C-alpha cells in the first residue's frame, strides 16, 4: 500500500491558496472566519 499524502507545493497552493479561497463566496467566508478567530495564517 502506498502513502496517501504526497506533498506538492503547486497542488497545495491551487487547492487551499488565498486567491483560490477568494474566488468563491464560501471561500471568502472561510477567510473571514479565520480572521475573526484570530488566526495568524489565513490560508496556505
Secondary structure, DSSP 8 states (H G I E B T S, - for coil): ---S----HHHHHHHH-HHHHHHSHHHHHHHHHHHHHT-S-S--
